[in-house]
Amino acid sequence: MLKRKISGQLNEWRAGGTDKCLIVEGARQVGKTFIIREFGRSNYESFIELNFLENPSLQNIFSGDIDAATILTGISLYMPGTKIIKGRTLLFLDEVQECPQAVTALKFLAAEKSIDVVCSGSALGMIYNQVSSYPVGSVQHLMMYALDFEEFLWALGVGEDTIADIRRYFPDAGETPVKVPGAIHDKMMQYLRQYIVIGGMPETVQTFTDTGDYYAADLVQRRLYQDYLLDIARYASPDVRIRAEKCYRSIPQQLSKDNHKFQYSKVEHNGTSGKFETCIDWLVNAHMVVPVHNVTRVEYPLGSFTDDSNFRLYYHDIGMLISTYGYELKAAILNDRDLESAPDNIVLGTAKGGIYEALAADMLHKSGYKDLHFYRNETGTREMEFLLENSDGVVPVEIKAGRTGTKSMNAILKDERIRYGYKFASQNSGLKDKKYTLPLYMMMFV
């Protein structure tokens, strides 16, 4: 079984004696149902699961009065033999987007102190306007992602102590970085290339760790990608589904351009924001894509300078992007050991920059950065792949697949308000003025 960070968060929620129901959100097939089942069966004497997608008739439990007593009676009637043990029962409402009234009922279930309640769903953002009364103050939200790079390392057998040792090489602000020993650096870069190729979808990772077969993992990836297209057809409304699928399919092409700005004309000839904007919102709310918005000024707070019409889109997991390319490209990534001396791999071609940028979006998003930004001026003469915010203010982040210049970073760092910036590349650690150069795998520590 794959070790997941969310297991600890679930245990913290239970140990906290919370009086709130827990809503676990995330894209489809990232492991929500599996991990909640394991949590429930391991920590409660009674575990009750209602899956509204597999058993639509269970929605009838919430079709009338939705006070806690009526709901628990309905569960007992629809699921004979169910035991509700006070203080030792977990009720799991899975695929809750199929039953909006169940979301409304969370207010009353939270007030019922005898049971704990966890909900899960992949399209919860799609139904909030269908919920008659959202249970504000009665729920706690938890986001679950596909495996991040650290969880991927765990799956490959790399221990937490080893990762903690590597973390020591990540410098604090103002600290001079120490180079990672060569053998460790080379091995970590190898693991990172594997992560790019495999991604973090649990079934793909499990297949790879079980078999060591890249081709077997590739088949799983491609099926998952097709499953996502089918999910769009299933969950999106008729006026959205075809255009949402077109937008989703266009992302690899968008990232292969010199300018990675999402362009509607690449989705459809003469495409406009008026035609496709709603579809983008649907994909974001379904957690299938990660938007990164341009800012007009590199200044804190970034949200005040966001240009909503200028954005980039990335798949929520790097493996979903790689699944759209041929198997030859995967082999090229795995064998691309020296990006500095061979930056123009003929198979990788122009895709390389977009892939490594998508890798950064994957790692930063899974680290908890909900609002990501980039900067590109109108003339295109100055560009920064990502801008982050922390207690030090704005932190520019540059992603390089090879050893190339950093003119934009150098120009931005001249601003006295910018304390430092990160350049992530395949190089080892270094510091020049206010610019930290760090290995790509160090992004997991940002």
GIURWO-V321102 format. One record per residue. N is the residue number from 1. RES is the residue in three letters. PHI is phi in degrees with one decimal (* if undefined). D_CENTER is the distance of its C-alpha to the mean C-alpha in Angstrom with 2 decimals. Layout:
{{N	RES	PHI	D_CENTER} {N	RES	PHI	D_CENTER}}
This chain:
{{1	MET	*	20.40} {2	LEU	-72.5	17.11} {3	LYS	-80.8	16.82} {4	ARG	-124.8	13.79} {5	LYS	-64.0	13.41} {6	ILE	-64.3	13.09} {7	SER	-58.7	16.67} {8	GLY	-65.3	18.00} {9	GLN	-68.6	16.51} {10	LEU	-64.8	18.15} {11	ASN	-64.7	21.32} {12	GLU	-64.6	21.35} {13	TRP	-60.9	21.15} {14	ARG	-68.5	24.09} {15	ALA	-65.3	26.04} {16	GLY	-73.2	25.89} {17	GLY	59.8	28.13} {18	THR	-65.8	26.10} {19	ASP	-100.9	27.76} {20	LYS	-109.7	24.56} {21	CYS	-75.3	22.78} {22	LEU	-107.6	19.13} {23	ILE	-110.1	16.57} {24	VAL	-101.3	13.40} {25	GLU	-106.8	10.89} {26	GLY	154.8	7.89} {27	ALA	-64.4	7.97} {28	ARG	-67.6	11.13} {29	GLN	64.7	12.03} {30	VAL	-96.8	9.33} {31	GLY	105.8	12.46} {32	LYS	-61.4	13.02} {33	THR	-61.6	16.64} {34	PHE	-60.8	17.56} {35	ILE	-71.0	16.56} {36	ILE	-70.4	18.24} {37	ARG	-60.1	21.25} {38	GLU	-63.0	21.66} {39	PHE	-62.2	21.44} {40	GLY	-65.8	23.98} {41	ARG	-70.9	26.37} {42	SER	-86.6	26.43} {43	ASN	-118.4	26.98} {44	TYR	-130.1	29.02} {45	GLU	-73.5	32.38} {46	SER	-126.3	31.51} {47	PHE	-123.4	28.22} {48	ILE	-116.9	28.20} {49	GLU	-118.2	25.60} {50	LEU	-113.7	25.84} {51	ASN	-107.0	23.79} {52	PHE	-75.2	24.57} {53	LEU	-84.5	23.44} {54	GLU	-72.6	25.56} {55	ASN	-130.1	28.40} {56	PRO	-57.3	28.74} {57	SER	-62.9	32.07} {58	LEU	-66.0	30.39} {59	GLN	-63.9	29.60} {60	ASN	-62.9	33.36} {61	ILE	-60.4	33.00} {62	PHE	-108.8	31.47} {63	SER	-86.5	33.77} {64	GLY	-112.8	36.54} {65	ASP	-63.8	36.81} {66	ILE	-120.7	33.57} {67	ASP	-72.1	35.03} {68	ALA	-58.2	33.92} {69	ALA	-62.4	37.24} {70	THR	-65.5	37.25} {71	ILE	-63.6	33.71} {72	LEU	-65.0	34.54} {73	THR	-66.1	37.80} {74	GLY	-62.3	36.08} {75	ILE	-62.2	33.74} {76	SER	-62.7	36.87} {77	LEU	-73.4	38.61} {78	TYR	-79.8	35.87} {79	MET	-129.5	35.01} {80	PRO	-54.9	38.40} {81	GLY	91.0	38.47} {82	THR	-66.2	35.44} {83	LYS	-109.1	36.10} {84	ILE	-109.9	34.98} {85	ILE	-102.9	35.83} {86	LYS	-56.0	35.82} {87	GLY	79.0	33.37} {88	ARG	-136.2	32.16} {89	THR	-125.9	30.32} {90	LEU	-113.8	26.66} {91	LEU	-100.1	26.13} {92	PHE	-111.2	22.90} {93	LEU	-100.1	22.35} {94	ASP	-98.1	19.97} {95	GLU	51.5	18.90} {96	VAL	-68.5	20.36} {97	GLN	-63.5	19.59} {98	GLU	-76.3	22.67} {99	CYS	-138.2	24.84} {100	PRO	-54.9	24.42} {101	GLN	-63.9	27.53} {102	ALA	-65.9	25.88} {103	VAL	-66.8	23.54} {104	THR	-58.9	26.76} {105	ALA	-67.1	28.37} {106	LEU	-59.6	25.93} {107	LYS	-59.1	28.20} {108	PHE	-83.4	31.10} {109	LEU	-68.9	29.37} {110	ALA	-65.4	28.22} {111	ALA	-75.6	31.90} {112	GLU	-84.8	32.92} {113	LYS	-74.5	32.89} {114	SER	-81.5	33.73} {115	ILE	-135.1	30.30} {116	ASP	-100.9	26.65} {117	VAL	-131.7	24.20} {118	VAL	-123.8	20.54} {119	CYS	-114.0	18.95} {120	SER	-144.6	16.01} {121	GLY	-174.8	14.95} {122	SER	-101.3	12.52} {123	ALA	-125.8	14.45} {124	LEU	-62.7	15.60} {125	GLY	-64.3	15.19} {126	MET	-84.1	17.76} {127	ILE	-112.1	20.44} {128	TYR	-59.7	20.84} {129	ASN	-77.1	23.72} {130	GLN	-96.6	25.32} {131	VAL	-77.8	25.42} {132	SER	-64.5	29.01} {133	SER	-150.8	28.37} {134	TYR	-71.1	24.97} {135	PRO	-78.7	25.42} {136	VAL	-58.7	24.88} {137	GLY	85.2	25.55} {138	SER	-111.7	25.32} {139	VAL	-132.1	21.61} {140	GLN	-121.1	18.93} {141	HIS	-103.3	15.23} {142	LEU	-140.5	12.55} {143	MET	-97.6	8.81} {144	MET	-116.6	7.66} {145	TYR	-113.6	4.69} {146	ALA	-62.4	6.23} {147	LEU	-56.3	8.52} {148	ASP	-84.0	8.13} {149	PHE	-63.4	11.32} {150	GLU	-65.8	13.46} {151	GLU	-64.8	12.95} {152	PHE	-63.1	13.70} {153	LEU	-62.6	16.79} {154	TRP	-57.4	17.82} {155	ALA	-62.4	17.78} {156	LEU	-85.1	20.06} {157	GLY	98.2	22.35} {158	VAL	-81.0	21.71} {159	GLY	-78.0	22.67} {160	GLU	-62.7	21.39} {161	ASP	-64.4	24.69} {162	THR	-64.0	24.24} {163	ILE	-64.7	20.86} {164	ALA	-62.3	22.59} {165	ASP	-63.8	25.40} {166	ILE	-69.6	23.23} {167	ARG	-58.7	21.63} {168	ARG	-61.2	25.25} {169	TYR	-85.5	25.26} {170	PHE	-85.2	22.64} {171	PRO	-79.1	25.05} {172	ASP	-75.9	25.31} {173	ALA	-57.5	26.24} {174	GLY	88.3	29.78} {175	GLU	-92.0	29.91} {176	THR	-76.6	31.01} {177	PRO	-71.5	28.57} {178	VAL	-102.6	30.02} {179	LYS	-63.8	29.44} {180	VAL	-73.8	27.63} {181	PRO	-51.6	30.33} {182	GLY	-52.1	30.46} {183	ALA	-64.7	30.04} {184	ILE	-68.7	26.91} {185	HIS	-58.9	25.43} {186	ASP	-61.8	26.23} {187	LYS	-67.9	24.75} {188	MET	-66.5	21.44} {189	MET	-66.3	21.30} {190	GLN	-63.4	22.08} {191	TYR	-61.5	19.23} {192	LEU	-65.3	16.84} {193	ARG	-62.6	18.36} {194	GLN	-64.2	17.90} {195	TYR	-64.4	14.17} {196	ILE	-58.3	14.07} {197	VAL	-75.5	16.24} {198	ILE	-87.5	14.88} {199	GLY	76.8	11.09} {200	GLY	-118.8	9.34} {201	MET	-66.2	10.21} {202	PRO	-53.6	12.73} {203	GLU	-65.6	15.67} {204	THR	-65.8	15.52} {205	VAL	-63.3	15.38} {206	GLN	-62.4	18.11} {207	THR	-61.4	20.18} {208	PHE	-68.2	20.14} {209	THR	-68.4	21.06} {210	ASP	-74.5	23.71} {211	THR	-114.1	25.28} {212	GLY	67.9	24.42} {213	ASP	-105.7	24.64} {214	TYR	-65.4	22.39} {215	TYR	-67.5	23.98} {216	ALA	-62.6	23.28} {217	ALA	-65.8	19.56} {218	ASP	-61.2	19.80} {219	LEU	-63.2	21.41} {220	VAL	-65.2	18.69} {221	GLN	-56.0	16.03} {222	ARG	-66.1	18.35} {223	ARG	-68.0	19.03} {224	LEU	-62.2	15.43} {225	TYR	-61.4	15.24} {226	GLN	-65.5	18.51} {227	ASP	-61.4	17.41} {228	TYR	-64.9	14.76} {229	LEU	-63.1	17.70} {230	LEU	-67.7	19.79} {231	ASP	-63.5	17.41} {232	ILE	-60.2	17.80} {233	ALA	-63.6	21.52} {234	ARG	-78.7	21.57} {235	TYR	-95.8	19.73} {236	ALA	-74.8	20.34} {237	SER	-67.8	23.80} {238	PRO	-55.1	26.39} {239	ASP	-78.1	26.46} {240	VAL	-112.9	22.74} {241	ARG	-59.0	21.85} {242	ILE	-67.6	23.63} {243	ARG	-71.3	22.47} {244	ALA	-64.1	18.79} {245	GLU	-63.8	19.09} {246	LYS	-62.4	20.84} {247	CYS	-62.4	18.21} {248	TYR	-63.5	15.47} {249	ARG	-66.7	17.95} {250	SER	-80.7	18.89} {251	ILE	-58.9	15.74} {252	PRO	-58.1	17.04} {253	GLN	-66.7	20.35} {254	GLN	-59.9	19.07} {255	LEU	-82.8	17.60} {256	SER	-91.0	20.91} {257	LYS	-78.7	22.96} {258	ASP	-63.1	24.27} {259	ASN	-100.8	22.82} {260	HIS	-84.3	19.18} {261	LYS	-55.9	19.69} {262	PHE	-71.4	18.83} {263	GLN	-117.3	22.33} {264	TYR	-64.7	23.39} {265	SER	-67.8	26.38} {266	LYS	-83.0	24.27} {267	VAL	-82.8	23.14} {268	GLU	-156.5	26.72} {269	HIS	-58.1	30.03} {270	ASN	65.1	30.81} {271	GLY	-65.7	27.47} {272	THR	-131.1	27.06} {273	SER	-63.6	24.63} {274	GLY	-59.2	26.86} {275	LYS	-84.6	26.24} {276	PHE	-113.8	22.49} {277	GLU	-59.1	21.09} {278	THR	-62.0	20.79} {279	CYS	-67.9	18.92} {280	ILE	-63.3	16.22} {281	ASP	-58.1	16.00} {282	TRP	-62.3	15.77} {283	LEU	-64.1	12.80} {284	VAL	-66.7	10.91} {285	ASN	-67.9	12.22} {286	ALA	-85.5	11.33} {287	HIS	63.6	7.53} {288	MET	-87.9	8.33} {289	VAL	-135.1	8.13} {290	VAL	-117.0	7.31} {291	PRO	-86.3	10.88} {292	VAL	-129.0	12.68} {293	HIS	-97.8	16.21} {294	ASN	-75.9	19.42} {295	VAL	-118.0	21.74} {296	THR	-82.1	25.48} {297	ARG	-142.2	26.21} {298	VAL	-87.6	24.73} {299	GLU	-153.4	25.67} {300	TYR	-84.2	24.49} {301	PRO	-85.4	23.13} {302	LEU	-61.3	20.96} {303	GLY	-59.3	20.36} {304	SER	-76.4	24.10} {305	PHE	-121.5	24.09} {306	THR	-74.8	21.20} {307	ASP	-104.3	22.30} {308	ASP	-64.8	20.48} {309	SER	-85.5	22.18} {310	ASN	-120.9	20.87} {311	PHE	-148.4	17.19} {312	ARG	-121.4	15.01} {313	LEU	-122.5	12.32} {314	TYR	-130.6	9.78} {315	TYR	-65.2	8.21} {316	HIS	-69.1	4.51} {317	ASP	-141.2	5.99} {318	ILE	-59.3	9.18} {319	GLY	-65.0	11.26} {320	MET	-66.8	11.20} {321	LEU	-66.9	12.71} {322	ILE	-63.0	15.16} {323	SER	-65.1	16.27} {324	THR	-85.6	17.85} {325	TYR	-99.7	20.13} {326	GLY	-73.2	23.22} {327	TYR	-63.1	23.61} {328	GLU	-62.8	25.75} {329	LEU	-68.6	22.92} {330	LYS	-61.3	21.16} {331	ALA	-61.9	24.52} {332	ALA	-65.2	24.87} {333	ILE	-65.5	21.65} {334	LEU	-62.9	22.76} {335	ASN	-96.5	26.21} {336	ASP	-84.2	25.29} {337	ARG	-74.9	26.43} {338	ASP	-125.2	28.13} {339	LEU	-65.9	26.28} {340	GLU	-69.7	28.87} {341	SER	-87.2	31.90} {342	ALA	-137.8	30.45} {343	PRO	-77.5	27.94} {344	ASP	-115.9	29.01} {345	ASN	-50.8	28.33} {346	ILE	-65.7	29.89} {347	VAL	-80.0	27.34} {348	LEU	-66.3	24.25} {349	GLY	51.0	26.10} {350	THR	-74.0	24.35} {351	ALA	-69.9	21.01} {352	LYS	-57.6	20.56} {353	GLY	-59.5	19.75} {354	GLY	-65.5	17.04} {355	ILE	-66.7	15.49} {356	TYR	-71.0	15.53} {357	GLU	-68.1	14.25} {358	ALA	-65.1	11.22} {359	LEU	-61.0	10.91} {360	ALA	-64.2	11.14} {361	ALA	-61.0	8.51} {362	ASP	-58.7	6.05} {363	MET	-70.5	7.91} {364	LEU	-71.9	8.47} {365	HIS	-62.1	5.29} {366	LYS	-72.2	4.72} {367	SER	-81.5	8.41} {368	GLY	108.9	8.46} {369	TYR	-76.6	9.50} {370	LYS	-80.0	9.32} {371	ASP	-118.2	11.93} {372	LEU	-101.3	12.04} {373	HIS	-133.2	15.42} {374	PHE	-134.5	17.57} {375	TYR	-134.2	21.34} {376	ARG	-147.9	23.73} {377	ASN	-75.5	27.28} {378	GLU	-62.5	29.29} {379	THR	-87.4	31.19} {380	GLY	76.1	28.29} {381	THR	-85.6	30.15} {382	ARG	-137.2	27.60} {383	GLU	-147.3	23.85} {384	MET	-135.6	21.06} {385	GLU	-60.6	17.62} {386	PHE	-144.7	15.89} {387	LEU	-127.3	17.49} {388	LEU	-112.5	16.37} {389	GLU	-126.4	18.34} {390	ASN	-148.2	19.67} {391	SER	-64.4	23.12} {392	ASP	-90.7	24.57} {393	GLY	103.0	23.73} {394	VAL	-87.4	22.00} {395	VAL	-121.4	20.76} {396	PRO	-74.1	20.62} {397	VAL	-128.6	18.41} {398	GLU	-110.6	19.77} {399	ILE	-116.3	18.40} {400	LYS	-127.0	21.21} {401	ALA	-77.0	21.43} {402	GLY	-140.9	25.08} {403	ARG	-92.3	27.79} {404	THR	-127.0	28.26} {405	GLY	-66.1	29.47} {406	THR	-130.9	27.63} {407	LYS	-61.6	29.93} {408	SER	-63.7	27.40} {409	MET	-60.2	26.17} {410	ASN	-60.3	29.83} {411	ALA	-69.3	30.76} {412	ILE	-66.3	28.06} {413	LEU	-71.5	28.98} {414	LYS	-71.3	32.54} {415	ASP	-70.1	31.54} {416	GLU	-63.7	32.80} {417	ARG	-75.9	30.13} {418	ILE	-92.1	27.43} {419	ARG	-74.2	27.92} {420	TYR	-167.3	25.97} {421	GLY	-143.6	23.31} {422	TYR	-113.7	21.26} {423	LYS	-111.5	21.79} {424	PHE	-100.9	19.56} {425	ALA	-148.8	21.39} {426	SER	-83.3	22.78} {427	GLN	-74.8	25.67} {428	ASN	-80.7	26.54} {429	SER	-72.8	26.56} {430	GLY	-168.6	28.91} {431	LEU	-141.4	29.79} {432	LYS	-133.2	31.78} {433	ASP	56.1	32.73} {434	LYS	-106.2	29.51} {435	LYS	-105.8	27.16} {436	TYR	-88.6	25.38} {437	THR	-100.2	24.78} {438	LEU	-135.1	22.41} {439	PRO	-62.8	21.14} {440	LEU	-54.6	17.72} {441	TYR	-68.4	16.69} {442	MET	-70.3	17.49} {443	MET	-59.9	14.31} {444	MET	-68.2	12.93} {445	PHE	-99.7	15.69} {446	VAL	-69.2	15.13}}
